[in-house]
Amino acid sequence: MVLIYDKYFNQEEINDIISFYKTPSGHKWIKSTPEITKELMTVMMQKYMPEIQKAMKEKAEENK
């Protein structure tokens, strides 16, 4: 994981992120992220899954 973060953030930015996570807002972010992610995935699945399924079905028909 370090190599991936290193690709996108320098040391100063990592230090800033660590500082944020030590704040009350950072603690709330950590605590809330799983539920936020769950809600976002639910909405995205409801909104986009029919389109994805349609495209997959069309592609399958083309490949027959």
Secondary structure as UniProt FT lines:
FT   HELIX           2..8
FT   HELIX           11..21
FT   HELIX           24..62
//
